[in-house]
Amino acid sequence: MRPSRAFGVGAWRLPQRMNTLDTLMWRCRADPRLHSPLVCLILLDRTPDWECWAATHDWVTRMLPRLRQRAVAPLLPSGLGRWETDPGFDLGRHLWRTRLPGPGGRRQLLDLVQMVTATPFDEGRPPWDSVLVEDVRWEDGAPGAAWILKVHHCVSDGPTLGFWLTRVLGRTAEPDPDRPQPPPMPPRPPAGLLRPIGLPGAPLPGPAALVRPAREVWRAARRPRRTVMETIRAVRTIGELMPRRVGEPSALLENRGTARRPAVLSMPLDPMRAAARLAQCSVNDAFIAALLGGFRHYHERHGAVMDSLSIAMPISLRRADSPRTGNRFGGIRFTGPMAEPDPRARMVAVRDSIAAASAAFAPGGLDVLLNALNRLPTPVVTDLVARLGNSYDLQASQVAGIYRPSYMAGAAVTDAYCFGPVPGCAVMALLLVHRDKCSIAFTLDSAAVTDTDSFMRSMDTAFHEVMETARNAGGTGAREKS
């Protein structure tokens, strides 16, 4: 899709109906186990001017009209959610600024990320929030700032959010005088029971299109037996298509709760890339292999023994012409060789496992499954989704990062992390490449990972072991953790 169609006036023509995956994610907000924000933590070299900060956000919401729209749930479980412009959109309700207590260091900032992540969205407004954190002292004690951006997952998947950020972040500290200045997207008439009406200037839908949703409600009320039978068929379909358990879950990680704890790890990109190249693997293979090594060390420190770890990983289904909005991905699951002590052999095994699982993935089956899930009552849906998440221990993902110098409201971006939701599993690990760094964000289920410090030391050791395969061939690299 051309960038001109993803931003500003061009984005007015993006689909206003959610797809089946977006709808499912929005419905899952009813269960605290499935709280689904994407949270970006972006470190800045200084505190931006507040008026400039607010003006930049105003421009971003005009470039990305979805940020001025609120989610509307479907009338019937079988329907799709939609987006409508918030008629009372107030930028001030989405922007916050604060200072950290005490020294304002790394742990204090991550504790704030934890609090922001846990805070629910106002469902009557667009589901996103932006927090400016002043006087942050992340590494060497030098003052800086941080930007915490929280977006509900139904708005965007990780790759799309990364695409948006790379386009709206400035290339220089000074605002580009030639950047486009689109007007806000005009509100559409309230839809109520009606389908959203087309863009200004488009022909009005005919009477049949206008009354179809109301007719569906009437039909469901008049034919309860048929509605029940459709639900039963949906349950049978789900039973046939729901992915089976892959591998054995770890007894050490078996508990699940609703509390989440963020942690981060930063590694130099070049040694990770070199290690992957030596093993004839991708950086993502090296990333997964290092995670497996970290889980192995964590289990050993707690006297647990496991040969393998169950892993889920998203696969992008976005084509070049797909709209740059919402979620378009499927998922694969496989067992990772956690007991393999050799990092290079582990990378190769991960590469082969991902290739085999990807070859077996059927996008058509995913569409049928999502349609069947969306026909069920919300409590049933959320329970099924949580059970699926409980069937594996790690979800890992990689998103495109920021490869050039970037600025937000005049402040330079020095590092960036993206925390994904934990959809019932024990750990979500998300790799974002920021220039010459691998910035890894962990979202931990506190009931599953009860010793965060030990877990992060284990991860640090394992990533170091993977990079060591490149250092032995002449590479170097330092590391940092929290």
C-alpha positions in Angstrom: 0.0 0.0 0.0 1.3 3.4 -0.9 2.2 5.6 2.1 0.0 8.4 0.7 -3.0 6.1 1.2 -2.1 5.3 4.8 -1.8 8.9 6.1 -3.8 12.1 6.1 -6.7 12.5 3.7 -5.6 9.2 1.9 -6.4 7.3 5.1 -10.0 8.5 5.1 -10.7 5.7 2.7 -9.3 3.0 5.0 -11.8 0.3 6.0 -14.1 1.5 8.8 -15.1 -2.0 9.7 -12.8 -4.1 11.8 -11.8 -7.5 10.5 -12.5 -10.7 12.4 -9.2 -10.6 14.3 -9.6 -6.9 15.3 -13.2 -7.7 16.5 -12.0 -10.7 18.5 -9.3 -8.6 20.2 -11.8 -5.9 21.1 -14.2 -8.4 22.5 -11.5 -10.0 24.6 -11.1 -6.7 26.6 -13.9 -8.1 28.8 -11.4 -10.6 30.4 -8.5 -9.1 32.5 -6.3 -12.1 31.5 -6.5 -10.9 27.9 -5.8 -7.2 28.5 -4.3 -6.3 25.1 -2.3 -3.1 24.8 0.8 -2.5 22.7 3.1 -0.3 24.8 6.0 1.5 23.3 8.7 2.9 25.6 10.8 5.5 23.6 13.8 7.1 25.3 14.6 10.7 24.5 17.8 12.7 25.0 15.9 15.6 26.6 12.5 16.8 27.8 10.5 18.3 24.9 8.6 21.6 25.2 5.1 20.7 26.2 3.3 22.9 23.7 5.5 21.5 20.9 4.7 18.0 22.3 0.9 18.6 22.2 1.1 20.2 18.7 3.0 17.2 17.4 0.4 14.8 18.7 -2.4 17.0 17.1 -0.5 16.6 13.8 -0.1 12.9 14.3 -3.8 12.4 14.9 -4.6 14.2 11.6 -2.0 12.1 9.8 -3.5 8.9 11.4 -7.2 9.5 11.5 -7.7 6.1 13.3 -6.4 7.9 16.5 -9.4 10.1 16.5 -11.8 7.2 16.2 -13.4 5.0 18.9 -14.2 1.3 18.7 -17.8 0.3 18.4 -18.7 -3.3 19.3 -20.9 -5.4 17.0 -24.6 -5.6 17.7 -24.5 -9.4 17.4 -21.7 -11.8 18.2 -21.6 -12.8 14.5 -21.1 -9.2 13.4 -17.9 -7.1 13.1 -16.9 -4.2 15.1 -16.4 -0.8 13.4 -14.7 2.5 13.9 -16.4 5.9 14.2 -15.0 9.3 14.7 -15.3 10.5 18.3 -17.5 13.6 18.0 -16.1 14.9 21.3 -12.5 14.1 20.5 -10.3 16.0 23.0 -6.6 15.5 22.6 -6.0 16.6 26.2 -7.8 13.4 27.4 -5.1 11.3 25.8 -1.9 13.2 26.8 -0.3 13.1 30.2 3.0 14.2 31.7 4.7 13.2 34.9 8.0 12.9 36.8 9.3 9.8 38.4 9.7 9.5 42.2 13.1 9.1 43.7 16.1 8.9 41.4 14.0 8.5 38.3 16.0 5.6 37.0 15.4 2.5 34.9 13.4 0.5 37.4 11.2 3.4 38.4 10.4 4.0 34.7 9.6 0.4 34.1 7.3 0.4 37.2 5.5 3.4 35.5 5.2 1.4 32.3 3.6 -1.4 34.4 1.1 1.0 35.9 0.2 2.6 32.5 -0.2 -0.9 30.9 -2.6 -2.0 33.6 -4.8 1.1 33.4 -7.9 0.3 31.3 -8.9 2.4 28.3 -11.9 4.7 28.4 -14.2 2.7 26.0 -16.1 5.8 25.0 -12.9 7.3 23.5 -10.2 6.3 21.0 -8.2 3.5 22.7 -4.7 5.1 23.1 -2.8 7.1 25.6 0.5 9.0 25.5 2.6 9.8 28.5 5.6 12.2 28.6 8.0 11.3 31.5 10.3 14.1 32.4 13.8 14.0 34.0 14.5 10.3 33.4 18.0 9.1 34.2 18.2 5.8 32.3 21.8 4.8 32.1 24.7 7.2 32.9 22.8 9.6 35.2 22.4 12.2 32.4 18.9 13.7 32.4 16.6 12.8 29.6 12.9 11.9 29.1 10.7 9.0 28.0 7.6 8.6 25.9 5.2 5.9 26.8 2.7 5.2 24.0 -0.1 2.8 24.7 -2.4 1.6 21.9 -5.1 -1.1 22.0 -4.1 -4.1 19.9 -7.3 -3.8 17.8 -6.0 -0.5 16.4 -2.8 -2.0 15.0 -0.5 -4.9 15.0 3.2 -4.5 15.8 4.5 -4.1 12.3 1.9 -1.5 11.5 2.6 0.4 14.6 6.3 0.4 13.7 5.4 1.6 10.2 3.4 4.5 11.6 6.2 5.5 14.0 8.9 5.5 11.3 6.7 7.9 9.2 5.6 10.3 11.9 8.9 10.7 13.8 10.9 13.6 12.5 14.2 13.3 10.6 15.6 16.5 12.2 15.1 18.3 15.5 13.3 21.1 13.8 9.8 20.5 12.3 9.7 19.9 8.6 8.1 23.0 7.1 7.0 21.0 4.0 5.3 18.2 5.9 1.6 17.7 4.9 -1.0 19.4 7.1 -4.2 17.4 6.5 -7.5 18.5 8.2 -9.1 16.2 10.7 -11.2 13.5 9.2 -14.9 14.7 9.1 -17.2 12.8 11.3 -19.7 10.5 9.7 -23.4 10.5 10.7 -24.0 8.4 13.8 -24.6 4.8 12.6 -26.7 3.4 15.5 -28.2 0.2 14.0 -27.1 1.3 10.5 -24.0 0.4 8.7 -21.4 3.2 8.4 -22.2 5.5 5.5 -19.5 6.0 2.8 -17.1 8.8 2.4 -18.3 12.4 1.7 -19.4 12.4 -1.9 -20.0 8.7 -2.1 -23.5 7.5 -2.9 -25.8 6.7 0.0 -26.4 3.0 0.6 -29.8 1.7 -0.5 -32.6 0.8 1.9 -31.7 -2.9 2.0 -28.2 -2.1 3.1 -29.5 0.3 5.8 -31.9 -2.2 7.4 -29.7 -5.3 7.2 -28.3 -5.1 10.8 -31.7 -4.4 12.3 -33.1 -7.4 10.4 -30.4 -9.7 11.8 -31.3 -8.6 15.3 -35.0 -9.2 14.6 -34.3 -12.6 13.0 -32.2 -13.8 16.0 -34.9 -12.8 18.4 -37.7 -14.5 16.4 -35.8 -17.7 15.8 -33.9 -18.6 19.0 -33.7 -22.2 18.0 -31.9 -21.4 14.8 -29.5 -19.0 16.7 -28.7 -21.8 19.2 -28.1 -24.3 16.3 -25.7 -21.8 14.7 -23.9 -21.5 18.0 -23.6 -25.3 18.3 -22.2 -25.5 14.7 -19.7 -22.8 15.6 -18.5 -24.7 18.7 -18.1 -27.9 16.6 -16.1 -25.9 14.0 -13.8 -24.5 16.7 -13.3 -28.0 18.2 -12.1 -29.2 14.8 -9.9 -26.2 14.0 -8.6 -25.1 17.4 -4.8 -25.8 17.5 -3.8 -28.8 19.6 -1.3 -28.5 22.4 2.3 -28.5 21.2 4.7 -30.1 23.7 4.4 -30.2 27.4 4.0 -27.0 29.5 6.6 -26.2 32.0 5.6 -27.0 35.6 7.8 -24.1 36.7 5.7 -21.7 34.7 2.3 -23.3 35.1 0.6 -20.6 37.2 -1.2 -17.8 35.4 -2.5 -14.5 36.8 -3.5 -11.0 35.7 -0.5 -9.0 37.0 2.2 -8.1 34.4 5.8 -7.0 34.9 7.9 -5.4 32.2 11.6 -5.9 31.8 14.1 -5.0 29.1 17.4 -6.2 27.6 19.5 -4.4 25.1 22.1 -6.1 22.9 24.3 -4.8 20.0 22.9 -5.8 16.6 26.1 -6.6 14.8 27.2 -9.6 17.0 23.6 -11.0 16.9 23.6 -10.6 13.1 27.0 -12.2 12.8 26.0 -15.2 15.0 23.0 -15.8 12.9 25.0 -15.5 9.7 27.5 -18.1 10.9 24.7 -20.5 11.6 23.1 -19.7 8.3 20.1 -18.4 10.2 18.1 -15.2 10.5 18.4 -12.7 13.4 14.9 -13.9 14.4 16.3 -17.5 14.7 19.1 -16.2 16.9 16.6 -14.3 19.0 14.4 -17.3 19.6 17.5 -19.5 20.3 18.8 -17.0 22.9 15.4 -16.9 24.5 15.4 -20.7 24.8 18.8 -20.6 26.4 17.5 -18.1 28.9 14.6 -20.3 29.8 17.1 -23.2 30.2 19.2 -21.3 32.6 16.2 -20.1 34.5 14.9 -23.6 34.9 18.3 -24.9 36.0 18.5 -22.2 38.7 15.2 -23.3 40.1 16.0 -27.1 39.9 13.6 -27.8 37.1 14.4 -29.9 34.0 12.7 -29.5 30.6 13.8 -30.8 27.2 11.7 -28.3 25.2 9.6 -25.2 25.5 6.3 -24.6 23.8 6.4 -21.4 21.7 3.9 -19.4 19.7 5.0 -16.9 17.0 3.0 -14.6 14.7 3.2 -14.8 10.9 2.4 -11.7 9.0 -0.4 -12.1 6.4 -0.2 -8.5 5.2 0.3 -8.1 1.5 1.9 -5.2 -0.3 -1.6 -3.8 -1.1 -3.1 -4.5 2.3 -4.5 -1.5 4.3 -2.0 -0.2 6.8 -4.3 -0.6 9.8 -5.6 -3.2 12.1 -4.2 -6.7 12.5 -3.3 -9.1 9.7 -1.4 -12.0 11.1 -1.7 -15.7 11.9 0.3 -17.8 14.3 2.4 -20.9 14.4 3.3 -23.0 17.4 6.3 -25.3 17.8 8.5 -26.8 20.5 11.9 -25.2 20.9 15.0 -27.2 21.9 15.5 -25.7 25.4 17.9 -28.5 26.6 20.3 -28.0 23.7 23.5 -26.3 25.2 25.2 -25.4 21.9 23.8 -22.0 20.8 24.6 -22.6 17.1 22.9 -26.0 17.1 20.0 -24.4 18.9 19.7 -21.7 16.2 19.7 -24.3 13.4 17.0 -26.4 15.2 14.9 -23.2 15.7 15.2 -22.3 12.0 14.1 -25.8 11.0 11.2 -25.9 13.4 9.9 -22.5 12.2 10.2 -23.6 8.6 8.2 -26.7 9.3 5.5 -25.0 11.3 5.2 -22.2 8.7 4.8 -24.7 5.8 1.9 -26.4 7.7 0.1 -23.1 8.4 -3.2 -22.7 6.6 -4.6 -19.1 6.4 -8.0 -20.3 5.2 -8.4 -22.4 8.4 -7.7 -19.3 10.4 -10.5 -17.3 8.7 -13.0 -20.1 9.4 -11.8 -20.3 13.1 -12.1 -16.5 13.7 -15.6 -16.4 12.1 -16.7 -19.3 14.3 -15.2 -17.7 17.5 -17.0 -14.4 16.8 -20.3 -16.2 16.7 -20.0 -17.3 20.4 -21.0 -15.3 23.5 -18.1 -13.2 24.8 -17.5 -15.2 28.0 -17.1 -18.4 26.0 -14.8 -16.6 23.5 -12.5 -15.2 26.2 -12.3 -18.5 28.0 -11.3 -20.3 24.8 -8.7 -17.7 23.9 -7.2 -17.8 27.4 -7.1 -21.6 27.3 -5.3 -21.4 23.9 -2.8 -19.0 25.4 -2.3 -21.3 28.5 -1.2 -24.1 26.1 2.2 -22.5 25.4 4.8 -20.8 27.6 6.4 -18.3 25.4 5.2 -16.0 22.6 7.9 -14.2 20.7 7.8 -11.7 18.0 10.0 -9.3 16.0 8.9 -6.0 14.5 10.7 -3.6 12.2 12.5 -0.9 14.1 13.9 2.6 13.7 17.0 2.5 11.4 17.6 6.3 11.1 18.1 9.3 13.5 14.6 10.2 14.7 13.1 13.0 16.7 9.9 13.5 18.6 8.9 17.2 19.2 12.5 18.2 18.9 14.0 15.5 21.2 16.2 12.8 19.7 15.2 9.2 20.1 18.0 7.3 21.8 16.3 3.9 22.2 13.0 2.2 21.8 11.2 -0.9 23.2 7.8 -2.4 22.4 5.9 -4.4 25.0 3.3 -6.9 23.7 0.4 -8.3 25.6 0.5 -11.7 27.3 -2.5 -13.6 25.8 -2.5 -16.4 28.5 1.1 -17.5 28.1 3.8 -17.0 30.7 6.1 -14.6 28.8 5.8 -12.3 25.8 9.2 -11.3 24.3 9.3 -8.7 21.5 12.4 -7.7 19.6 12.7 -4.2 18.0 15.8 -3.2 16.2 16.8 0.4 16.9 19.6 1.5 14.7 22.6 -0.6 16.0 20.7 -2.2 18.9 18.5 -5.2 19.5 16.0 -3.8 22.0 14.1 -6.7 23.7 11.0 -6.0 25.8 9.6 -8.8 28.0 6.1 -8.8 29.4 6.0 -11.3 32.3 3.0 -12.9 33.9 4.0 -12.4 37.5 2.3 -15.6 38.6 4.3 -17.6 36.1 7.7 -15.9 36.4 8.0 -15.4 40.2 11.7 -14.4 40.2 12.2 -11.6 37.7 15.8 -10.8 38.6 16.9 -14.5 38.1 14.9 -14.6 34.9 16.6 -11.5 33.4 20.1 -12.7 34.5 19.4 -16.0 32.8 18.4 -14.1 29.6 21.4 -11.9 29.8 23.7 -15.0 30.0 22.0 -16.7 27.1 22.1 -13.8 24.7 25.8 -13.4 25.6 26.3 -17.0 24.7 24.7 -16.6 21.3 26.8 -13.5 20.6 29.9 -15.4 21.8 29.7 -17.6 18.7 30.3 -14.4 16.7 33.0 -13.0 19.0 34.9 -16.2 18.6 34.9 -15.3 14.9 36.1 -11.8 15.5 32.9 -9.9 16.6 32.4 -7.8 19.8 29.5 -6.4 21.7 28.5 -5.2 25.1 25.2 -5.9 26.9 22.8 -4.3 29.3 19.8 -5.6 31.2 17.0 -4.8 33.6 
